[in-house]
């Protein structure tokens, strides 16, 4: 059936080009990433133009480091074609060429003119010092595929969010990962072997990854359900591993599409994976927080709820305990608690405020005021802060470039509660991201309650 279809390739640069099927564009490669992929000509994109599928190996940890990602020395070869198919070769390396990447990428026209992409990836370590691999607890360290489907996130919040779950199919068994915003075990270390499939659902067109022959992978889903990483596990025991010269690793997969009918049938058969204890994570509710709400009892759809996150900035992670306290509160019995056995700096953070996360836009020229009640026992200090990003002031993904407006530090309060307050100047241009920080530094225990953000004219 595919013989009636013809692929063509138009080069746009050393590391990119456009792919057309019967004269109509169905995909593009830019900087060695697959973007603007359409399941059939004219259909909405499965992969958008902002975040593509890398056609090179990389480590998940700090993958912008040119020694962890093999996207230096990029080259996309001229295409070879046949009846109903087109094949490209993508090559890259770390900046020092300590690891070499080769991806053979075949576009194929399937039944009814649907486009499938077959990828065979090869990683080689040449002569030299080898390549150091950082441990990754949630999925395989050597990522050969990262899929961010189009429409899972809108940076402006104007477009509706697509896809409400992920599906993992192993033979006849199907499990579902519900669309929630938790770092939880149902999203981690998803083991996949040859023939297993991972799909996003349910829309008119639904992307599905099928693991190829000889490949055993571990996948991990982003806490915010934005992307999924597929990788090979190479480390054991949480220690770094050095791949020695002469090492070769391979992986293969096919990216294709499921119709709404087929994806819905899988969803009906699926058994839901549980987020476990992570469902007790406190929820950002807006207004005045009494910290009763968690993902387990949140009044809203988990798909629209966002968490208070845990961050350790200094000190050993094992010396810090985060908890939603159900016995101590200011006026009730609930609060957020931080406990340090040794000196550390940690914080509860709400990082999902703004139009991209379903809230109304911030006002141009307006002010923000954050208040909260705190209680502190031990040798340390505590404060609350606003971390603000404004359009045109660097990347929204680099929090080091955000502006920080903080209250004064407060030291030990004993059994008494104290109020903290911070107010910004007039913000122009208006923020597009705002973070709330509840911070403790030192040794002991700190509680936070009655936390409230107000928008002022």
C-alpha positions as CSV (number, residue, x, y, z in Angstrom):
1,X,0.0,0.0,0.0
2,X,2.9,2.3,0.7
3,X,4.2,2.0,-2.9
4,X,1.8,4.7,-4.1
5,X,3.5,7.3,-1.8
6,X,6.7,9.2,-2.5
7,X,8.9,10.9,0.0
8,X,11.3,13.8,-0.9
9,X,14.0,15.6,1.1
10,X,15.0,19.3,1.0
11,X,18.2,20.1,2.8
12,X,18.1,23.3,4.8
13,X,21.6,23.1,6.4
14,X,24.4,20.8,7.5
15,X,22.2,19.5,10.3
16,X,18.7,19.9,9.0
17,X,16.1,19.5,6.2
18,X,12.5,19.2,5.3
19,X,10.7,15.9,4.6
20,X,7.7,15.8,2.3
21,X,5.2,13.1,1.4
22,X,3.6,13.4,-2.0
23,X,4.7,17.0,-2.1
24,X,3.3,18.0,1.3
25,X,5.6,18.6,4.3
26,X,5.2,16.0,7.1
27,X,8.4,16.6,9.2
28,X,11.6,18.7,9.6
29,X,15.0,18.1,11.1
30,X,16.5,21.2,12.8
31,X,19.8,21.1,14.6
32,X,19.6,17.3,14.5
33,X,16.2,17.2,16.2
34,X,13.0,16.0,14.6
35,X,10.3,18.7,14.7
36,X,6.9,19.5,13.2
37,X,6.0,15.9,12.6
38,X,2.6,15.2,11.2
39,X,0.9,11.8,11.3
40,X,-0.6,12.4,7.8
41,X,-0.2,15.5,5.6
42,X,-2.4,18.3,6.9
43,X,-3.1,16.7,10.3
44,X,-2.1,18.5,13.5
45,X,1.5,17.9,14.5
46,X,2.4,15.1,16.9
47,X,5.8,16.8,17.6
48,X,5.8,20.6,17.6
49,X,8.4,23.1,16.5
50,X,9.6,24.2,20.0
51,X,10.8,20.9,21.5
52,X,11.9,18.2,19.0
53,X,13.0,14.6,19.4
54,X,16.8,14.5,19.6
55,X,18.4,12.4,16.9
56,X,21.4,11.8,19.1
57,X,22.3,10.2,22.5
58,X,22.5,12.2,25.6
59,X,22.5,11.9,29.4
60,X,19.5,13.2,31.2
61,X,21.5,14.9,34.0
62,X,22.7,18.3,32.9
63,X,22.1,17.4,29.3
64,X,22.9,20.9,28.1
65,X,26.6,20.2,29.0
66,X,28.4,19.6,25.7
67,X,30.2,16.6,27.3
68,X,26.9,14.9,28.3
69,X,25.0,15.5,25.0
70,X,26.1,14.2,21.6
71,X,24.8,17.2,19.7
72,X,28.2,18.7,18.8
73,X,29.7,18.2,15.3
74,X,26.2,17.6,14.0
75,X,25.6,16.4,10.4
76,X,22.6,15.1,8.6
77,X,23.4,13.0,5.6
78,X,21.8,13.2,2.2
79,X,18.6,11.0,1.9
80,X,18.2,7.6,0.2
81,X,14.7,6.7,-0.9
82,X,12.7,3.8,-2.1
83,X,9.0,3.0,-2.7
84,X,7.2,4.6,0.3
85,X,10.3,5.3,2.4
86,X,13.1,7.8,2.9
87,X,16.2,7.3,5.1
88,X,18.5,9.8,6.7
89,X,21.7,9.4,8.8
90,X,22.2,11.8,11.8
91,X,25.7,11.9,13.4
92,X,27.0,13.8,16.4
93,X,29.4,13.6,19.2
94,X,30.3,15.2,22.6
95,X,32.3,18.4,22.1
96,X,35.6,16.5,22.9
97,X,34.5,13.5,20.7
98,X,34.7,11.2,23.8
99,X,31.4,9.6,22.5
100,X,30.1,9.2,19.0
101,X,26.4,9.0,18.0
102,X,24.9,7.6,14.8
103,X,21.1,7.5,14.2
104,X,19.6,5.9,11.1
105,X,16.2,7.5,10.6
106,X,13.7,6.0,8.2
107,X,10.3,7.7,7.3
108,X,7.8,5.2,6.1
109,X,4.3,5.6,4.6
110,X,2.0,3.0,6.3
111,X,-1.7,2.2,5.6
112,X,-3.9,5.2,4.7
113,X,-0.8,7.3,4.2
114,X,0.1,7.5,7.9
115,X,3.8,8.4,8.6
116,X,5.9,6.2,10.9
117,X,9.5,7.0,11.9
118,X,11.9,4.1,12.5
119,X,15.1,4.9,14.4
120,X,18.2,2.8,14.9
121,X,20.7,4.4,17.3
122,X,24.3,3.5,17.8
123,X,26.6,4.8,20.5
124,X,30.4,4.2,20.3
125,X,33.2,5.2,22.6
126,X,36.4,5.7,20.6
127,X,40.0,5.5,21.9
128,X,40.6,7.9,24.7
129,X,39.6,8.4,28.3
130,X,36.1,7.0,28.0
131,X,32.8,8.6,28.8
132,X,31.5,9.2,32.4
133,X,27.8,8.5,33.0
134,X,25.9,10.1,35.8
135,X,23.4,7.9,37.7
136,X,19.7,8.6,37.0
137,X,17.3,7.0,39.5
138,X,14.1,7.5,37.5
139,X,15.0,6.0,34.1
140,X,17.8,4.7,32.0
141,X,20.9,6.9,32.0
142,X,21.6,6.7,28.2
143,X,18.7,8.5,26.6
144,X,18.1,7.5,23.0
145,X,14.6,9.1,22.7
146,X,12.9,12.0,24.4
147,X,9.3,12.6,23.3
148,X,7.5,15.9,24.0
149,X,4.1,15.6,22.2
150,X,2.7,18.8,20.7
151,X,0.1,20.4,23.0
152,X,1.1,18.9,26.4
153,X,2.1,22.4,27.6
154,X,1.2,25.9,26.5
155,X,3.8,28.6,27.5
156,X,1.0,31.2,27.4
157,X,-1.8,29.2,28.7
158,X,-4.0,30.2,25.8
159,X,-4.2,26.7,24.2
160,X,-6.0,23.8,25.8
161,X,-3.8,21.1,27.3
162,X,-3.8,17.9,25.2
163,X,-3.5,14.2,26.4
164,X,-4.9,13.1,29.8
165,X,-2.8,9.9,30.4
166,X,0.1,7.8,29.2
167,X,-0.4,4.1,28.4
168,X,2.2,1.3,28.6
169,X,1.4,-1.9,26.7
170,X,3.2,-5.2,27.2
171,X,1.5,-7.8,25.2
172,X,-2.2,-7.9,26.2
173,X,-1.5,-6.0,29.5
174,X,-2.0,-2.2,29.5
175,X,-1.3,0.1,32.4
176,X,-2.1,3.8,32.6
177,X,-0.3,6.7,34.2
178,X,-2.9,9.4,35.1
179,X,-2.3,13.0,34.1
180,X,-1.1,14.6,37.4
181,X,1.8,16.8,38.4
182,X,3.7,14.6,40.9
183,X,7.2,13.2,41.0
184,X,5.9,9.7,41.8
185,X,6.8,6.0,41.3
186,X,4.0,5.5,38.7
187,X,6.1,7.6,36.4
188,X,9.5,6.1,37.1
189,X,11.6,3.2,35.9
190,X,9.0,1.9,33.4
191,X,10.7,-1.2,32.0
192,X,10.2,-1.8,28.3
193,X,11.4,-4.6,26.0
194,X,11.0,-5.5,22.3
195,X,7.5,-5.0,21.1
196,X,6.4,-3.0,24.1
197,X,4.6,0.3,23.4
198,X,4.3,3.6,25.2
199,X,1.5,6.0,24.1
200,X,0.0,9.4,24.9
201,X,-3.8,9.5,24.9
202,X,-6.5,10.3,24.1
203,X,-6.8,12.8,21.1
204,X,-7.7,12.4,17.5
205,X,-4.0,11.5,16.8
206,X,-1.9,9.9,19.5
207,X,1.9,9.3,19.4
208,X,3.1,5.8,20.3
209,X,6.7,4.6,20.7
210,X,7.3,0.9,20.1
211,X,10.6,-0.6,21.3
212,X,12.5,-2.4,18.7
213,X,14.3,-5.8,18.6
214,X,17.2,-6.2,20.9
215,X,16.4,-3.1,23.0
216,X,15.6,-3.1,26.7
217,X,14.9,0.3,28.0
218,X,13.7,2.2,31.1
219,X,11.4,5.1,30.6
220,X,10.5,8.0,32.9
221,X,7.7,10.5,32.6
222,X,8.2,14.1,33.5
223,X,6.5,15.1,36.8
224,X,4.5,17.7,34.9
225,X,3.6,15.2,32.1
226,X,5.4,17.2,29.5
227,X,7.8,14.6,28.1
228,X,9.0,11.0,28.4
229,X,12.6,9.9,28.4
230,X,13.6,6.5,27.0
231,X,17.1,5.3,28.0
232,X,19.4,2.3,28.5
233,X,20.3,1.5,32.1
234,X,24.1,1.2,32.5
235,X,24.7,2.0,36.2
236,X,24.1,0.0,39.4
237,X,24.0,1.2,43.0
238,X,23.7,4.9,42.2
239,X,27.4,5.3,41.3
240,X,28.9,7.0,38.2
241,X,30.0,4.6,35.4
242,X,32.7,5.1,32.8
243,X,32.1,3.6,29.4
244,X,35.5,2.4,28.3
245,X,36.9,2.8,24.7
246,X,35.5,0.2,22.4
247,X,32.1,0.2,24.1
248,X,29.1,0.1,21.7
249,X,25.5,0.4,22.7
250,X,22.5,0.3,20.4
251,X,18.8,0.9,20.6
252,X,15.9,1.1,18.2
253,X,12.3,2.2,18.2
254,X,9.4,3.2,16.0
255,X,7.3,6.4,16.4
256,X,3.9,6.0,14.9
257,X,0.3,7.1,15.5
258,X,-2.9,5.7,17.0
259,X,-6.3,6.9,16.1
260,X,-8.7,8.1,18.8
261,X,-10.7,4.8,18.5
262,X,-7.6,2.6,18.9
263,X,-6.1,4.7,21.8
264,X,-9.5,4.8,23.6
265,X,-9.8,1.0,23.4
266,X,-6.4,0.7,25.0
267,X,-7.3,3.2,27.7
268,X,-10.5,1.2,28.6
269,X,-8.4,-1.9,29.1
270,X,-5.8,-0.2,31.2
271,X,-5.1,-0.7,34.9
272,X,-4.2,2.5,36.6
273,X,-0.8,2.8,38.2
274,X,-0.9,4.4,41.6
275,X,1.2,7.5,42.6
276,X,1.6,5.9,46.1
277,X,2.6,8.1,49.1
278,X,3.3,11.0,46.7
279,X,-0.4,11.6,46.5
280,X,-0.1,13.2,50.0
281,X,2.0,16.0,48.4
282,X,0.4,19.4,49.4
283,X,-1.3,21.3,46.6
284,X,-1.0,25.0,45.7
285,X,-4.5,26.2,46.1
286,X,-4.3,30.0,45.7
287,X,-5.6,32.3,48.3
288,X,-4.7,31.7,51.9
289,X,-3.2,28.3,52.5
290,X,-4.2,26.1,55.4
291,X,-2.4,23.1,53.9
292,X,-5.3,20.7,54.3
293,X,-5.3,20.0,50.5
294,X,-3.2,17.3,49.0
295,X,-3.4,15.4,45.6
296,X,-5.3,12.7,47.5
297,X,-8.1,14.9,48.6
298,X,-7.8,18.0,46.3
299,X,-11.2,19.4,45.3
300,X,-10.0,20.0,41.8
301,X,-9.1,17.7,38.9
302,X,-5.5,16.5,39.5
303,X,-4.8,17.5,35.9
304,X,-5.2,21.1,37.0
305,X,-3.6,20.9,40.5
306,X,0.0,21.9,41.1
307,X,2.3,20.8,43.9
308,X,4.4,22.4,46.6
309,X,7.8,21.1,45.7
310,X,10.8,20.1,47.9
311,X,14.2,21.7,47.3
312,X,17.6,21.2,49.1
313,X,20.0,23.9,48.1
314,X,22.9,23.2,50.5
315,X,23.7,20.3,52.7
316,X,23.0,16.6,52.5
317,X,19.6,15.5,51.2
318,X,19.5,12.8,53.8
319,X,19.7,15.4,56.6
320,X,16.5,17.2,55.5
321,X,13.0,16.0,56.2
322,X,10.0,17.6,54.4
323,X,6.5,17.0,55.9
324,X,3.0,18.2,55.8
325,X,2.4,18.4,59.6
326,X,-1.2,17.4,60.6
327,X,-0.7,18.3,64.3
328,X,0.8,21.8,64.4
329,X,-0.7,24.8,62.7
330,X,-1.4,28.5,63.2
331,X,-5.1,28.4,64.1
332,X,-5.6,24.8,63.0
333,X,-3.6,21.6,62.9
334,X,-2.0,21.8,59.5
335,X,1.3,23.4,58.3
336,X,4.3,22.6,56.2
337,X,7.4,21.6,58.1
338,X,11.2,21.5,57.4
339,X,13.5,19.6,59.7
340,X,17.4,19.6,59.5
341,X,19.6,17.2,61.4
342,X,22.7,19.0,60.2
343,X,23.2,22.5,58.8
344,X,21.4,22.8,55.4
345,X,19.4,25.2,53.3
346,X,16.0,23.9,52.1
347,X,12.7,25.2,50.9
348,X,9.1,24.5,50.0
349,X,8.5,26.0,46.6
350,X,5.4,26.7,44.5
351,X,6.8,27.2,41.0
352,X,3.6,27.0,38.8
353,X,2.0,30.5,39.1
354,X,1.1,32.3,36.0
355,X,-0.9,32.0,32.8
356,X,1.1,29.0,31.5
357,X,-0.3,27.1,34.4
358,X,-4.0,28.1,34.1
359,X,-4.0,31.3,36.1
360,X,-5.0,34.7,34.9
361,X,-2.2,37.0,33.6
362,X,-0.3,39.2,36.0
363,X,-1.1,42.9,35.8
364,X,1.3,45.3,34.1
365,X,2.6,47.8,36.7
366,X,1.0,45.8,39.6
367,X,2.6,44.7,42.8
368,X,2.7,41.3,44.5
369,X,2.6,40.8,48.3
370,X,3.4,37.5,50.0
371,X,2.6,36.9,53.7
372,X,2.9,33.9,55.9
373,X,3.1,32.7,59.5
374,X,6.3,30.9,60.6
375,X,7.5,29.0,63.7
376,X,11.1,28.1,64.3
377,X,12.9,25.9,66.8
378,X,16.7,25.3,66.7
379,X,19.7,27.2,65.5
380,X,18.8,28.8,62.2
381,X,16.8,31.3,60.4
382,X,13.8,31.4,58.1
383,X,12.3,33.7,55.5
384,X,9.7,33.8,52.7
385,X,10.4,35.1,49.2
386,X,9.0,35.8,45.7
387,X,11.0,34.7,42.7
388,X,9.9,36.5,39.5
389,X,10.6,36.2,35.8
390,X,9.5,38.9,33.3
391,X,9.3,38.6,29.6
392,X,12.5,39.4,27.8
393,X,14.6,38.9,31.0
394,X,16.4,35.6,30.0
395,X,15.1,32.1,29.8
396,X,12.1,31.0,32.0
397,X,13.9,27.7,32.6
398,X,17.0,29.4,34.2
399,X,15.8,30.3,37.7
400,X,19.3,31.8,38.4
401,X,18.3,34.8,36.3
402,X,15.0,35.4,38.1
403,X,14.5,38.4,40.4
404,X,14.2,37.6,44.1
405,X,12.2,39.7,46.6
406,X,12.6,38.3,50.1
407,X,11.4,39.1,53.6
408,X,13.9,39.7,56.4
409,X,15.4,36.6,58.0
410,X,13.8,35.6,61.4
411,X,15.6,33.5,64.0
412,X,14.2,31.2,66.7
413,X,10.6,31.9,67.8
414,X,10.1,28.9,70.1
415,X,6.5,28.0,70.4
416,X,5.3,31.3,69.1
417,X,4.2,32.1,65.6
418,X,5.5,35.2,63.7
419,X,4.3,36.9,60.6
420,X,6.6,37.5,57.6
421,X,5.7,39.8,54.7
422,X,7.4,40.8,51.4
423,X,6.1,43.2,48.8
424,X,7.5,43.9,45.3
425,X,7.8,47.2,43.7
426,X,5.5,47.9,40.7
427,X,6.5,45.3,38.1
428,X,6.8,46.5,34.5
429,X,6.7,44.5,32.3
430,X,4.4,42.2,34.1
431,X,5.7,38.8,35.3
432,X,5.0,35.7,33.3
433,X,6.3,33.3,36.0
434,X,6.2,33.7,39.8
435,X,7.6,31.3,42.4
436,X,6.8,31.3,46.2
437,X,9.7,30.2,48.5
438,X,9.4,29.1,52.1
439,X,13.1,28.8,53.1
440,X,14.9,27.5,56.2
441,X,18.6,27.6,56.8
442,X,20.4,26.1,59.8
443,X,19.6,23.2,62.2
444,X,16.3,22.4,63.8
445,X,12.7,22.6,62.6
446,X,10.6,25.3,60.9
447,X,6.9,25.4,60.2
448,X,5.0,27.6,57.7
449,X,1.3,28.3,57.6
450,X,-1.3,30.8,56.4
451,X,0.8,31.5,53.3
452,X,-1.0,33.9,50.9
453,X,-0.1,35.7,47.7
454,X,-2.0,38.9,46.8
455,X,-2.0,40.8,43.6
456,X,-2.1,44.6,44.3
457,X,-3.0,47.3,41.8
